[in-house]
């Protein structure tokens, strides 16, 4: 039983570390604010959540595992939403997309809302 638990913990630690590494590489290598925020929120959330689950399984105590699961769920629900709100705030503040980006749905939506307000 201890061997199975150790394998699960090792797998979760390796997977969490890999996702965290991918997120950090994405933050350094991607060209604009929005791409970096995407890498940090998606891969960083999964990496941190897997590391949190590894700690919960390693403790081998149900209350600690329950707290780790609750923290994982809370983190998965809140991190992408906060990244989305930060990206919207950055867009409203004037940070533009890089040239390779082909669509700006926020600008399109803002222009439609402004034209609707002007018509009424």
C-alpha positions in Angstrom: 0.0 0.0 0.0 2.8 2.4 0.8 4.4 1.7 -2.6 1.1 2.6 -4.4 0.8 5.8 -2.4 4.5 6.7 -3.1 3.9 6.1 -6.9 0.8 8.3 -6.8 2.6 11.1 -4.9 5.6 10.9 -7.3 3.4 11.0 -10.3 1.5 14.0 -9.0 4.7 15.8 -8.0 6.3 15.2 -11.4 3.2 16.2 -13.3 2.7 19.4 -11.2 6.4 20.3 -11.6 6.1 19.8 -15.4 3.0 22.0 -15.7 4.7 24.7 -13.5 7.8 24.5 -15.7 5.7 24.9 -18.8 3.9 27.9 -17.2 7.2 29.6 -16.3 8.6 29.0 -19.8 5.4 30.4 -21.3 5.7 33.5 -19.1 9.3 34.1 -20.3 8.9 33.2 -24.0 5.5 34.4 -25.1 5.3 37.8 -26.8 2.5 39.8 -25.2 0.7 40.3 -21.9 -2.4 38.2 -22.9 -0.4 35.2 -24.0 1.7 35.3 -20.9 -1.4 35.6 -18.7 -2.9 32.6 -20.5 0.1 30.5 -19.8 0.3 31.5 -16.2 -3.4 30.9 -15.5 -3.9 27.6 -17.3 -0.7 25.7 -16.9 0.1 27.4 -13.6 -3.3 26.5 -12.1 -3.0 22.8 -13.1 0.6 22.6 -11.9 -0.1 24.2 -8.5 -3.2 22.1 -8.1 -1.4 18.9 -8.8 1.3 19.8 -6.3 -1.3 20.6 -3.7 -2.9 17.2 -4.3 0.5 15.5 -4.0 0.9 17.1 -0.5 -2.6 15.9 0.5 -2.0 12.3 -0.6 1.5 12.3 1.0 0.0 13.2 4.4 -2.2 10.1 4.4 -4.7 11.8 6.6 -8.2 12.4 5.5 -8.7 15.9 6.9 -5.5 17.2 5.2 -6.5 15.5 2.0 -10.0 17.1 2.2 -8.4 20.5 2.7 -6.1 19.9 -0.2 -9.0 18.9 -2.4 -11.0 22.0 -1.3 -7.9 24.2 -2.1 -7.5 22.5 -5.5 -11.2 23.1 -6.4 -11.0 26.7 -5.1 -7.8 27.4 -7.1 -9.2 25.8 -10.3 -12.4 27.9 -10.0 -10.8 31.3 -9.2 -7.5 31.5 -11.0 -8.8 31.5 -14.6 -11.6 33.9 -13.7 -9.1 36.3 -12.1 -6.8 36.1 -15.1 -9.7 36.9 -17.4 -10.6 39.9 -15.3 -7.0 41.1 -15.3 -6.8 40.7 -19.1 -10.0 42.7 -19.5 -8.6 45.5 -17.3 -5.3 45.5 -19.2 -7.3 45.7 -22.5 -9.3 48.7 -21.2 -6.1 50.3 -20.0 -4.7 50.2 -23.6 -2.5 47.2 -23.8 -2.8 46.0 -27.3 -2.2 42.6 -28.8 1.0 41.7 -30.7 1.0 41.6 -34.5 0.7 37.8 -34.8 -2.7 37.9 -33.0 -5.4 37.9 -35.6 -8.5 38.5 -33.5 -9.4 41.1 -30.9 -12.9 40.1 -29.7 -12.9 42.6 -26.8 -12.3 45.5 -29.1 -15.0 44.3 -31.5 -17.5 44.0 -28.5 -16.6 47.4 -27.2 -17.1 49.0 -30.6 -20.5 47.3 -31.0 -21.6 48.5 -27.5 -20.5 52.0 -28.2 -22.3 52.1 -31.5 -25.4 50.8 -29.8 -25.3 53.6 -27.2 -24.8 56.2 -29.9 -27.9 55.0 -31.8 -30.3 55.2 -28.9 
